[in-house]
Amino acid sequence: MADELLRIENLSVEYHVGVKVSNAVNKLDITINQGEALGLVGETGAGKTTTALSIMNLLPKRISFITSGNVYYRGKSMMEMSEEQQNAIRGEKISMVFANPLSSLNPLFTVGHQIALAYETHYKVSKAASRKRAAELLKLVGIADYRIDDYPHQLSGGMRQRVGIAAALACNPELLICDEPTTALDVTIQAQILELMKNLQKEFNSSLLMITHNLGIVAEMCQNVAIMYGGATVEHGSVREIFTHPMHHYTKGLLNAIPKLEGQTAALESIPGLVANALDLPGGCRFHPRCAYCTEECKNELPHLMTISDEHYVRCWNVEGIK
């Protein structure tokens, strides 16, 4: 408990669009400790981004509703905080790097102004001091400080993503949430961004929530991983344990779909069927329509989280069926 930084407890989130209800997150439980890098993995529509927006309290108004659960930062409920208290945490204690830097950066302001804004707001420093901090952060993420007065459209995609990281790090946050930070970047730039984030996490001893569908990024960046499907975690544990001994059929399917450099003789496996629709989630285990080991119990009853070891948990009725 002393090392616990953030805890998501029994969180459920719905989106209401007209008469339709989308169950985006369903009774989710996740804990992130000080200095830990946790990977949150799942296909598109699994509820990963909704989870991140719930932590930051940035869910779209009027259509999104938290129907159960809570988010605790250092033991204090984020849901019970005032808007002023949440604003004091956002940007300073918890920051977020968004997937698309072109849409998350304001095209009307220079990148230097946008990096300096959080630092100036939280620390009440002068514009000159915040500009100096922005220049330092630009150099930290590998951008020459003379680009401080450039606008987002004057930078490449990789440089814009670096600006987003610099802005998120302006106040040395305790938790950095990265939502697909390398999406749409070429492989070389992806590697540079990941290496940068790994070095910065070590330098500032910050915690990291890496949201991705790329298991290679998780293996590179994280100590622990949570596999998400249908708005809930189906497997959770250390990267080493999950990657070497996957227990859930969905996790195994994801790992079998990764190309191997050596010994790859057969065609890559794929997971049959479509991702669970949040507008019409199946009963019982959310994964059962796509699972080759499905039983009547899987169809009718949602499995509870079972303990495999101190660093491995799985939500499945038929663990023994995995070969």
Rosetta blueprint (number, residue, H / E / L):
1 M L
2 A L
3 D L
4 E E
5 L E
6 L E
7 R E
8 I E
9 E E
10 N E
11 L E
12 S E
13 V E
14 E E
15 Y E
16 H E
17 V E
18 G L
19 V L
20 K E
21 V E
22 S E
23 N E
24 A E
25 V E
26 N E
27 K E
28 L E
29 D E
30 I E
31 T E
32 I E
33 N E
34 Q L
35 G L
36 E L
37 A E
38 L E
39 G E
40 L E
41 V E
42 G L
43 E L
44 T L
45 G L
46 A L
47 G L
48 K H
49 T H
50 T H
51 T H
52 A H
53 L H
54 S H
55 I H
56 M H
57 N L
58 L L
59 L L
60 P L
61 K L
62 R L
63 I L
64 S E
65 F E
66 I E
67 T E
68 S E
69 G E
70 N E
71 V E
72 Y E
73 Y E
74 R L
75 G L
76 K E
77 S E
78 M L
79 M L
80 E L
81 M L
82 S L
83 E H
84 E H
85 Q H
86 Q H
87 N H
88 A H
89 I H
90 R E
91 G L
92 E L
93 K L
94 I E
95 S E
96 M E
97 V E
98 F L
99 A L
100 N L
101 P H
102 L H
103 S H
104 S H
105 L L
106 N L
107 P L
108 L L
109 F L
110 T L
111 V H
112 G H
113 H H
114 Q H
115 I H
116 A H
117 L H
118 A H
119 Y H
120 E H
121 T H
122 H H
123 Y H
124 K L
125 V L
126 S L
127 K H
128 A H
129 A H
130 S H
131 R H
132 K H
133 R H
134 A H
135 A H
136 E H
137 L H
138 L H
139 K H
140 L H
141 V L
142 G L
143 I L
144 A L
145 D H
146 Y H
147 R H
148 I H
149 D H
150 D L
151 Y L
152 P H
153 H H
154 Q H
155 L L
156 S L
157 G H
158 G H
159 M H
160 R H
161 Q H
162 R H
163 V H
164 G H
165 I H
166 A H
167 A H
168 A H
169 L L
170 A L
171 C L
172 N L
173 P L
174 E L
175 L E
176 L E
177 I E
178 C E
179 D E
180 E L
181 P L
182 T L
183 T L
184 A L
185 L L
186 D L
187 V H
188 T H
189 I H
190 Q H
191 A H
192 Q H
193 I H
194 L H
195 E H
196 L H
197 M H
198 K H
199 N H
200 L H
201 Q H
202 K H
203 E H
204 F H
205 N L
206 S L
207 S E
208 L E
209 L E
210 M E
211 I E
212 T E
213 H L
214 N L
215 L H
216 G H
217 I H
218 V H
219 A H
220 E H
221 M H
222 C L
223 Q L
224 N E
225 V E
226 A E
227 I E
228 M E
229 Y E
230 G L
231 G L
232 A E
233 T E
234 V E
235 E E
236 H E
237 G E
238 S E
239 V H
240 R H
241 E H
242 I H
243 F H
244 T H
245 H L
246 P L
247 M L
248 H L
249 H H
250 Y H
251 T H
252 K H
253 G H
254 L H
255 L H
256 N H
257 A L
258 I L
259 P L
260 K L
261 L L
262 E L
263 G L
264 Q L
265 T L
266 A L
267 A L
268 L L
269 E L
270 S L
271 I L
272 P L
273 G L
274 L L
275 V L
276 A L
277 N L
278 A L
279 L L
280 D L
281 L L
282 P L
283 G L
284 G L
285 C L
286 R L
287 F L
288 H H
289 P H
290 R H
291 C L
292 A L
293 Y L
294 C L
295 T L
296 E H
297 E H
298 C H
299 K H
300 N H
301 E L
302 L L
303 P L
304 H L
305 L L
306 M E
307 T E
308 I E
309 S E
310 D L
311 E L
312 H E
313 Y E
314 V E
315 R L
316 C L
317 W L
318 N L
319 V H
320 E H
321 G H
322 I L
323 K L
